[in-house]
Amino acid sequence: MLVDSHCHLDFADFAEERDAIVQRALDYNIMRLVTICTRVRRFGDIIKIAEQYDSVYASVGTHPNNAHEELDVTADDLIRLSEHPKVVAIGEAGLDYHYDYAPPEAQAQGFRTHIAASRATGLPLVIHARAADDDMISILTEETGKGAFPFILHCFSSGAELARVGVDLGGYVSFSGILTFKNSPEIREIAKNVPRDRLLVETDAPYLAPMPHRGHRNEPSFVRHTAAVLAETIGVSEDEVGEITTDNVFRLFAKMPRPSAGATNA
């Protein structure tokens, strides 16, 4: 069994065939999908999708590129919305300096708000980190000093030092289709050095389709390709990497129940 720990089923790319996409994931024994919130004001649409499918769960949060639009969202707002039984994570939030969509100050403010909600609820914070390693390390270190909170560095494409610090602070590291790209040897090297009990896989669908689907729309069923490359990278079988990452995701996303034996319903 595998879990796609990060996808975006609410995006327009999936609107016409969402049922088929969720079913294809189940057909490949991908028994849980976590659809990730990027705007709290769209949370209603996201939670409706999670409610529609037994295998789909959700997060609540504001993407850093949208941080300036939702600075009025408080930690208490996130905590309240996270009480829904299908919400298993906070975020995605964090820092993205690759794009100039939101001021860094707004991103940092939103990030700290999400950290407070994660700390209060015990739900894992899904962290988006891109081209912001130094500031990410600084905030994570400072905030963990105020009190630990569970977190995942999603779609990891940063440097080895951020991965090391993240793990040292108790976090998990999730790898997407980037791991499979021929021009990503440094990411595979980082994956080798992440402790096995901190490894996850994801798609970030509809983005970043893994080989052999690179350049096409991504979908949750493709997480199996990333898992296969991770298995080769760390020197285990595909079955073993399934066991490792599945155990890890249910430890981190502790609110999300494991599927019952023989479950096949979407």
ZAZALUM-243011 format. One record per residue (C-alpha): residue in one letter; y, x, z. Coordinates in nm, 4 decimals, always signed. Example, Ala and Ser with C-alpha at 12.3 -4.5 7.8 and 13.67 -1.06 7.14 Angstrom:
<ketis>
<keti type="A" yy="-0.4500" xx="+1.2300" zz="+0.7800"/>
<keti type="S" yy="-0.1060" xx="+1.3670" zz="+0.7140"/>
</ketis>
This chain:
<ketis>
<keti type="M" yy="+0.0000" xx="+0.0000" zz="+0.0000"/>
<keti type="L" yy="+0.3593" xx="+0.1029" zz="-0.0694"/>
<keti type="V" yy="+0.6967" xx="-0.0320" zz="+0.0386"/>
<keti type="D" yy="+1.0162" xx="-0.0215" zz="-0.1673"/>
<keti type="S" yy="+1.2545" xx="+0.0481" zz="+0.1177"/>
<keti type="H" yy="+1.5701" xx="+0.0064" zz="-0.0914"/>
<keti type="C" yy="+1.6418" xx="-0.2162" zz="-0.3917"/>
<keti type="H" yy="+1.9110" xx="-0.4629" zz="-0.5002"/>
<keti type="L" yy="+1.7426" xx="-0.7863" zz="-0.6024"/>
<keti type="D" yy="+2.0735" xx="-0.9741" zz="-0.5945"/>
<keti type="F" yy="+2.2168" xx="-0.7730" zz="-0.8843"/>
<keti type="A" yy="+2.2646" xx="-0.9488" zz="-1.2156"/>
<keti type="D" yy="+2.0094" xx="-0.7191" zz="-1.3840"/>
<keti type="F" yy="+1.7322" xx="-0.9189" zz="-1.2152"/>
<keti type="A" yy="+1.8723" xx="-1.2709" zz="-1.2291"/>
<keti type="E" yy="+1.6645" xx="-1.3952" zz="-1.5215"/>
<keti type="E" yy="+1.3251" xx="-1.2693" zz="-1.4044"/>
<keti type="R" yy="+1.3366" xx="-1.2148" zz="-1.0297"/>
<keti type="D" yy="+1.0124" xx="-1.4055" zz="-0.9714"/>
<keti type="A" yy="+0.8272" xx="-1.1855" zz="-1.2202"/>
<keti type="I" yy="+0.9750" xx="-0.8665" zz="-1.0748"/>
<keti type="V" yy="+0.8667" xx="-0.9522" zz="-0.7212"/>
<keti type="Q" yy="+0.5218" xx="-1.0489" zz="-0.8481"/>
<keti type="R" yy="+0.4828" xx="-0.7236" zz="-1.0443"/>
<keti type="A" yy="+0.5510" xx="-0.5325" zz="-0.7235"/>
<keti type="L" yy="+0.2769" xx="-0.7263" zz="-0.5471"/>
<keti type="D" yy="+0.0412" xx="-0.6646" zz="-0.8395"/>
<keti type="Y" yy="+0.0828" xx="-0.2904" zz="-0.7748"/>
<keti type="N" yy="+0.0220" xx="-0.3362" zz="-0.3999"/>
<keti type="I" yy="+0.3885" xx="-0.2930" zz="-0.3107"/>
<keti type="M" yy="+0.3798" xx="-0.5486" zz="-0.0351"/>
<keti type="R" yy="+0.7297" xx="-0.5241" zz="+0.1087"/>
<keti type="L" yy="+1.0711" xx="-0.4960" zz="-0.0592"/>
<keti type="V" yy="+1.3975" xx="-0.4455" zz="+0.1287"/>
<keti type="T" yy="+1.6916" xx="-0.5809" zz="-0.0702"/>
<keti type="I" yy="+2.0072" xx="-0.4069" zz="+0.0415"/>
<keti type="C" yy="+2.3477" xx="-0.5628" zz="+0.1041"/>
<keti type="T" yy="+2.6546" xx="-0.3935" zz="-0.0465"/>
<keti type="R" yy="+2.9168" xx="-0.6533" zz="+0.0510"/>
<keti type="V" yy="+2.9004" xx="-0.8646" zz="+0.3654"/>
<keti type="R" yy="+3.0838" xx="-1.1401" zz="+0.1796"/>
<keti type="R" yy="+2.7811" xx="-1.1664" zz="-0.0506"/>
<keti type="F" yy="+2.5317" xx="-1.1694" zz="+0.2338"/>
<keti type="G" yy="+2.4618" xx="-1.5391" zz="+0.1825"/>
<keti type="D" yy="+2.3278" xx="-1.4740" zz="-0.1667"/>
<keti type="I" yy="+2.1143" xx="-1.1845" zz="-0.0467"/>
<keti type="I" yy="+1.9567" xx="-1.3690" zz="+0.2429"/>
<keti type="K" yy="+1.8679" xx="-1.6612" zz="+0.0150"/>
<keti type="I" yy="+1.6615" xx="-1.4189" zz="-0.1944"/>
<keti type="A" yy="+1.4868" xx="-1.2838" zz="+0.1146"/>
<keti type="E" yy="+1.4121" xx="-1.6375" zz="+0.2301"/>
<keti type="Q" yy="+1.2618" xx="-1.7234" zz="-0.1084"/>
<keti type="Y" yy="+0.9874" xx="-1.4586" zz="-0.1007"/>
<keti type="D" yy="+0.7463" xx="-1.3716" zz="+0.1797"/>
<keti type="S" yy="+0.7449" xx="-1.0062" zz="+0.0745"/>
<keti type="V" yy="+1.1236" xx="-0.9572" zz="+0.0653"/>
<keti type="Y" yy="+1.3459" xx="-0.8603" zz="+0.3582"/>
<keti type="A" yy="+1.7154" xx="-0.7727" zz="+0.3692"/>
<keti type="S" yy="+1.9951" xx="-0.5721" zz="+0.5271"/>
<keti type="V" yy="+2.3558" xx="-0.6621" zz="+0.6048"/>
<keti type="G" yy="+2.6458" xx="-0.4280" zz="+0.5401"/>
<keti type="T" yy="+2.9205" xx="-0.2887" zz="+0.3186"/>
<keti type="H" yy="+2.8691" xx="-0.0077" zz="+0.0668"/>
<keti type="P" yy="+3.1194" xx="+0.2784" zz="+0.1124"/>
<keti type="N" yy="+3.2623" xx="+0.2164" zz="-0.2347"/>
<keti type="N" yy="+3.3589" xx="-0.1318" zz="-0.1112"/>
<keti type="A" yy="+3.4661" xx="-0.0245" zz="+0.2376"/>
<keti type="H" yy="+3.8378" xx="-0.0891" zz="+0.1848"/>
<keti type="E" yy="+3.7617" xx="-0.4516" zz="+0.0892"/>
<keti type="E" yy="+3.5850" xx="-0.5336" zz="+0.4166"/>
<keti type="L" yy="+3.7569" xx="-0.3410" zz="+0.6935"/>
<keti type="D" yy="+3.7990" xx="-0.6738" zz="+0.8721"/>
<keti type="V" yy="+3.4207" xx="-0.6945" zz="+0.9169"/>
<keti type="T" yy="+3.3475" xx="-0.5993" zz="+1.2766"/>
<keti type="A" yy="+3.0396" xx="-0.4631" zz="+1.4478"/>
<keti type="D" yy="+3.0071" xx="-0.8009" zz="+1.6189"/>
<keti type="D" yy="+3.0011" xx="-0.9698" zz="+1.2762"/>
<keti type="L" yy="+2.7193" xx="-0.7411" zz="+1.1639"/>
<keti type="I" yy="+2.5309" xx="-0.7941" zz="+1.4887"/>
<keti type="R" yy="+2.5571" xx="-1.1720" zz="+1.4557"/>
<keti type="L" yy="+2.4381" xx="-1.1761" zz="+1.0942"/>
<keti type="S" yy="+2.1547" xx="-0.9373" zz="+1.1747"/>
<keti type="E" yy="+2.0005" xx="-1.1985" zz="+1.4042"/>
<keti type="H" yy="+1.8529" xx="-1.3692" zz="+1.0993"/>
<keti type="P" yy="+1.4743" xx="-1.3139" zz="+1.1123"/>
<keti type="K" yy="+1.4692" xx="-1.1650" zz="+0.7628"/>
<keti type="V" yy="+1.7366" xx="-0.9007" zz="+0.8344"/>
<keti type="V" yy="+1.5666" xx="-0.5727" zz="+0.9200"/>
<keti type="A" yy="+1.8466" xx="-0.3178" zz="+0.8726"/>
<keti type="I" yy="+2.2222" xx="-0.2538" zz="+0.8826"/>
<keti type="G" yy="+2.4010" xx="-0.1212" zz="+0.5749"/>
<keti type="E" yy="+2.4184" xx="+0.0320" zz="+0.3329"/>
<keti type="A" yy="+2.7194" xx="+0.2190" zz="+0.4636"/>
<keti type="G" yy="+2.8301" xx="+0.5796" zz="+0.4590"/>
<keti type="L" yy="+3.0416" xx="+0.8155" zz="+0.2509"/>
<keti type="D" yy="+3.0706" xx="+0.8525" zz="-0.1265"/>
<keti type="Y" yy="+3.3208" xx="+1.1089" zz="-0.2528"/>
<keti type="H" yy="+3.1704" xx="+1.1227" zz="-0.6022"/>
<keti type="Y" yy="+3.3654" xx="+0.8133" zz="-0.7016"/>
<keti type="D" yy="+3.7245" xx="+0.7452" zz="-0.6013"/>
<keti type="Y" yy="+3.6650" xx="+0.3775" zz="-0.5312"/>
<keti type="A" yy="+3.7612" xx="+0.3654" zz="-0.1630"/>
<keti type="P" yy="+3.9813" xx="+0.5942" zz="+0.0489"/>
<keti type="P" yy="+3.7797" xx="+0.8372" zz="+0.2628"/>
<keti type="E" yy="+3.9485" xx="+0.7021" zz="+0.5761"/>
<keti type="A" yy="+3.8320" xx="+0.3487" zz="+0.4966"/>
<keti type="Q" yy="+3.4794" xx="+0.4724" zz="+0.4291"/>
<keti type="A" yy="+3.4683" xx="+0.6590" zz="+0.7605"/>
<keti type="Q" yy="+3.6029" xx="+0.3570" zz="+0.9501"/>
<keti type="G" yy="+3.3452" xx="+0.1264" zz="+0.7937"/>
<keti type="F" yy="+3.0689" xx="+0.3793" zz="+0.8520"/>
<keti type="R" yy="+3.1462" xx="+0.4014" zz="+1.2238"/>
<keti type="T" yy="+3.1527" xx="+0.0211" zz="+1.2481"/>
<keti type="H" yy="+2.8031" xx="+0.0059" zz="+1.0995"/>
<keti type="I" yy="+2.6824" xx="+0.2815" zz="+1.3320"/>
<keti type="A" yy="+2.8020" xx="+0.0755" zz="+1.6298"/>
<keti type="A" yy="+2.6090" xx="-0.2264" zz="+1.5007"/>
<keti type="S" yy="+2.2954" xx="-0.0185" zz="+1.4483"/>
<keti type="R" yy="+2.3210" xx="+0.1295" zz="+1.7957"/>
<keti type="A" yy="+2.3676" xx="-0.2149" zz="+1.9509"/>
<keti type="T" yy="+2.0848" xx="-0.3871" zz="+1.7627"/>
<keti type="G" yy="+1.8344" xx="-0.1036" zz="+1.7299"/>
<keti type="L" yy="+1.8082" xx="-0.1841" zz="+1.3593"/>
<keti type="P" yy="+1.8041" xx="+0.1176" zz="+1.1278"/>
<keti type="L" yy="+2.1251" xx="+0.2080" zz="+0.9492"/>
<keti type="V" yy="+2.0781" xx="+0.2584" zz="+0.5749"/>
<keti type="I" yy="+2.3090" xx="+0.5495" zz="+0.4931"/>
<keti type="H" yy="+2.4602" xx="+0.6182" zz="+0.1517"/>
<keti type="A" yy="+2.5684" xx="+0.9826" zz="+0.1280"/>
<keti type="R" yy="+2.7016" xx="+1.1314" zz="-0.1943"/>
<keti type="A" yy="+2.9136" xx="+1.4450" zz="-0.2362"/>
<keti type="A" yy="+3.0215" xx="+1.4225" zz="+0.1275"/>
<keti type="D" yy="+2.7765" xx="+1.6460" zz="+0.3131"/>
<keti type="D" yy="+3.0192" xx="+1.8149" zz="+0.5539"/>
<keti type="D" yy="+3.1874" xx="+1.4954" zz="+0.6685"/>
<keti type="M" yy="+2.8528" xx="+1.3144" zz="+0.6882"/>
<keti type="I" yy="+2.7093" xx="+1.5867" zz="+0.9116"/>
<keti type="S" yy="+3.0205" xx="+1.5760" zz="+1.1301"/>
<keti type="I" yy="+3.0171" xx="+1.1986" zz="+1.1793"/>
<keti type="L" yy="+2.6418" xx="+1.1771" zz="+1.2349"/>
<keti type="T" yy="+2.6538" xx="+1.4568" zz="+1.4921"/>
<keti type="E" yy="+2.9535" xx="+1.3086" zz="+1.6737"/>
<keti type="E" yy="+2.8202" xx="+0.9535" zz="+1.6761"/>
<keti type="T" yy="+2.4704" xx="+1.0526" zz="+1.7855"/>
<keti type="G" yy="+2.6357" xx="+1.2298" zz="+2.0763"/>
<keti type="K" yy="+2.7711" xx="+0.8902" zz="+2.1863"/>
<keti type="G" yy="+2.4234" xx="+0.7381" zz="+2.1766"/>
<keti type="A" yy="+2.1291" xx="+0.7616" zz="+1.9411"/>
<keti type="F" yy="+2.0743" xx="+0.5091" zz="+1.6619"/>
<keti type="P" yy="+1.7972" xx="+0.4866" zz="+1.3991"/>
<keti type="F" yy="+1.8959" xx="+0.5758" zz="+1.0439"/>
<keti type="I" yy="+1.7736" xx="+0.6634" zz="+0.6982"/>
<keti type="L" yy="+1.9419" xx="+0.8917" zz="+0.4455"/>
<keti type="H" yy="+1.8656" xx="+0.6769" zz="+0.1434"/>
<keti type="C" yy="+1.8230" xx="+0.7948" zz="-0.2181"/>
<keti type="F" yy="+1.8557" xx="+1.1521" zz="-0.1029"/>
<keti type="S" yy="+2.0522" xx="+1.3710" zz="-0.3452"/>
<keti type="S" yy="+2.2460" xx="+1.5884" zz="-0.1017"/>
<keti type="G" yy="+2.1967" xx="+1.9417" zz="+0.0233"/>
<keti type="A" yy="+1.9217" xx="+2.0833" zz="+0.2397"/>
<keti type="E" yy="+2.1511" xx="+2.1166" zz="+0.5416"/>
<keti type="L" yy="+2.2211" xx="+1.7432" zz="+0.5549"/>
<keti type="A" yy="+1.8483" xx="+1.6714" zz="+0.5373"/>
<keti type="R" yy="+1.7827" xx="+1.9190" zz="+0.8175"/>
<keti type="V" yy="+2.0578" xx="+1.7820" zz="+1.0411"/>
<keti type="G" yy="+1.9550" xx="+1.4242" zz="+0.9687"/>
<keti type="V" yy="+1.5970" xx="+1.4922" zz="+1.0753"/>
<keti type="D" yy="+1.7113" xx="+1.6877" zz="+1.3818"/>
<keti type="L" yy="+1.9195" xx="+1.3870" zz="+1.4870"/>
<keti type="G" yy="+1.6192" xx="+1.1567" zz="+1.4556"/>
<keti type="G" yy="+1.6746" xx="+1.0238" zz="+1.1047"/>
<keti type="Y" yy="+1.4455" xx="+0.9614" zz="+0.8088"/>
<keti type="V" yy="+1.4889" xx="+1.0770" zz="+0.4487"/>
<keti type="S" yy="+1.4111" xx="+0.8513" zz="+0.1534"/>
<keti type="F" yy="+1.3500" xx="+0.9720" zz="-0.2005"/>
<keti type="S" yy="+1.4153" xx="+0.7737" zz="-0.5162"/>
<keti type="G" yy="+1.3396" xx="+0.8300" zz="-0.8836"/>
<keti type="I" yy="+1.5637" xx="+1.1377" zz="-0.8708"/>
<keti type="L" yy="+1.2640" xx="+1.3173" zz="-0.7192"/>
<keti type="T" yy="+1.0775" xx="+1.2774" zz="-1.0494"/>
<keti type="F" yy="+1.3502" xx="+1.4136" zz="-1.2763"/>
<keti type="K" yy="+1.2817" xx="+1.7477" zz="-1.4422"/>
<keti type="N" yy="+1.6255" xx="+1.8750" zz="-1.3406"/>
<keti type="S" yy="+1.5697" xx="+1.8040" zz="-0.9683"/>
<keti type="P" yy="+1.3643" xx="+2.1004" zz="-0.8400"/>
<keti type="E" yy="+1.6014" xx="+2.1410" zz="-0.5436"/>
<keti type="I" yy="+1.5335" xx="+1.7829" zz="-0.4320"/>
<keti type="R" yy="+1.1583" xx="+1.8393" zz="-0.4501"/>
<keti type="E" yy="+1.2031" xx="+2.1576" zz="-0.2450"/>
<keti type="I" yy="+1.3924" xx="+1.9588" zz="+0.0190"/>
<keti type="A" yy="+1.1152" xx="+1.6972" zz="+0.0219"/>
<keti type="K" yy="+0.8606" xx="+1.9699" zz="+0.0954"/>
<keti type="N" yy="+1.0500" xx="+2.0602" zz="+0.4113"/>
<keti type="V" yy="+1.1013" xx="+1.7096" zz="+0.5499"/>
<keti type="P" yy="+0.8436" xx="+1.6374" zz="+0.8226"/>
<keti type="R" yy="+0.5820" xx="+1.3974" zz="+0.6928"/>
<keti type="D" yy="+0.6565" xx="+1.1459" zz="+0.9638"/>
<keti type="R" yy="+1.0152" xx="+1.1143" zz="+0.8329"/>
<keti type="L" yy="+0.9462" xx="+1.0569" zz="+0.4602"/>
<keti type="L" yy="+1.0122" xx="+0.7316" zz="+0.2741"/>
<keti type="V" yy="+1.0212" xx="+0.6237" zz="-0.0901"/>
<keti type="E" yy="+1.2428" xx="+0.3731" zz="-0.2658"/>
<keti type="T" yy="+1.3690" xx="+0.2698" zz="-0.6074"/>
<keti type="D" yy="+1.7385" xx="+0.1878" zz="-0.5551"/>
<keti type="A" yy="+1.6629" xx="-0.0540" zz="-0.8403"/>
<keti type="P" yy="+1.8092" xx="-0.1383" zz="-1.0840"/>
<keti type="Y" yy="+1.9333" xx="+0.2227" zz="-1.0868"/>
<keti type="L" yy="+1.7601" xx="+0.5600" zz="-1.1220"/>
<keti type="A" yy="+1.4321" xx="+0.4616" zz="-1.2852"/>
<keti type="P" yy="+1.1735" xx="+0.7369" zz="-1.2281"/>
<keti type="M" yy="+0.9853" xx="+0.9171" zz="-1.4983"/>
<keti type="P" yy="+0.8329" xx="+0.7902" zz="-1.7269"/>
<keti type="H" yy="+1.0873" xx="+0.5046" zz="-1.7269"/>
<keti type="R" yy="+1.4040" xx="+0.7138" zz="-1.6984"/>
<keti type="G" yy="+1.6901" xx="+0.5613" zz="-1.8923"/>
<keti type="H" yy="+1.5623" xx="+0.2070" zz="-1.8520"/>
<keti type="R" yy="+1.6267" xx="-0.0550" zz="-1.5865"/>
<keti type="N" yy="+1.4472" xx="+0.0283" zz="-1.2658"/>
<keti type="E" yy="+1.2440" xx="-0.2231" zz="-1.0630"/>
<keti type="P" yy="+1.0465" xx="-0.2168" zz="-0.7358"/>
<keti type="S" yy="+0.7053" xx="-0.1758" zz="-0.9017"/>
<keti type="F" yy="+0.8183" xx="+0.1666" zz="-1.0260"/>
<keti type="V" yy="+0.8247" xx="+0.3043" zz="-0.6715"/>
<keti type="R" yy="+0.4632" xx="+0.4039" zz="-0.7340"/>
<keti type="H" yy="+0.5811" xx="+0.6750" zz="-0.9754"/>
<keti type="T" yy="+0.8097" xx="+0.8298" zz="-0.7144"/>
<keti type="A" yy="+0.5294" xx="+0.8133" zz="-0.4587"/>
<keti type="A" yy="+0.2967" xx="+0.9950" zz="-0.6992"/>
<keti type="V" yy="+0.5458" xx="+1.2797" zz="-0.7460"/>
<keti type="L" yy="+0.6064" xx="+1.2974" zz="-0.3710"/>
<keti type="A" yy="+0.2302" xx="+1.3269" zz="-0.3176"/>
<keti type="E" yy="+0.2134" xx="+1.6165" zz="-0.5643"/>
<keti type="T" yy="+0.5213" xx="+1.7767" zz="-0.4107"/>
<keti type="I" yy="+0.3920" xx="+1.7825" zz="-0.0540"/>
<keti type="G" yy="+0.0297" xx="+1.8478" zz="-0.1514"/>
<keti type="V" yy="-0.1469" xx="+1.5268" zz="-0.0544"/>
<keti type="S" yy="-0.3282" xx="+1.2534" zz="-0.2452"/>
<keti type="E" yy="-0.1499" xx="+0.9408" zz="-0.3659"/>
<keti type="D" yy="-0.3486" xx="+0.7367" zz="-0.1137"/>
<keti type="E" yy="-0.2336" xx="+0.9664" zz="+0.1641"/>
<keti type="V" yy="+0.1319" xx="+0.9466" zz="+0.0625"/>
<keti type="G" yy="+0.0968" xx="+0.5686" zz="+0.0611"/>
<keti type="E" yy="-0.0341" xx="+0.5767" zz="+0.4168"/>
<keti type="I" yy="+0.2318" xx="+0.8236" zz="+0.5298"/>
<keti type="T" yy="+0.5325" xx="+0.6430" zz="+0.3848"/>
<keti type="T" yy="+0.4058" xx="+0.2973" zz="+0.4771"/>
<keti type="D" yy="+0.3470" xx="+0.3960" zz="+0.8391"/>
<keti type="N" yy="+0.6926" xx="+0.5528" zz="+0.8460"/>
<keti type="V" yy="+0.8720" xx="+0.2520" zz="+0.7005"/>
<keti type="F" yy="+0.7181" xx="+0.0095" zz="+0.9496"/>
<keti type="R" yy="+0.7996" xx="+0.2452" zz="+1.2363"/>
<keti type="L" yy="+1.1630" xx="+0.2642" zz="+1.1230"/>
<keti type="F" yy="+1.2026" xx="-0.0978" zz="+1.0090"/>
<keti type="A" yy="+1.0309" xx="-0.2189" zz="+1.3230"/>
<keti type="K" yy="+1.1513" xx="-0.5784" zz="+1.2838"/>
<keti type="M" yy="+0.9721" xx="-0.6126" zz="+0.9498"/>
<keti type="P" yy="+0.6115" xx="-0.7293" zz="+0.9968"/>
<keti type="R" yy="+0.3241" xx="-0.5657" zz="+0.8191"/>
<keti type="P" yy="+0.1526" xx="-0.7974" zz="+0.5700"/>
<keti type="S" yy="-0.1685" xx="-0.9532" zz="+0.6869"/>
<keti type="A" yy="-0.4933" xx="-0.8290" zz="+0.5351"/>
<keti type="G" yy="-0.5473" xx="-0.9688" zz="+0.1878"/>
<keti type="A" yy="-0.1920" xx="-1.1040" zz="+0.1567"/>
<keti type="T" yy="-0.0975" xx="-1.1691" zz="-0.2061"/>
<keti type="N" yy="+0.1821" xx="-1.4263" zz="-0.1933"/>
<keti type="A" yy="+0.5285" xx="-1.3372" zz="-0.3109"/>
</ketis>
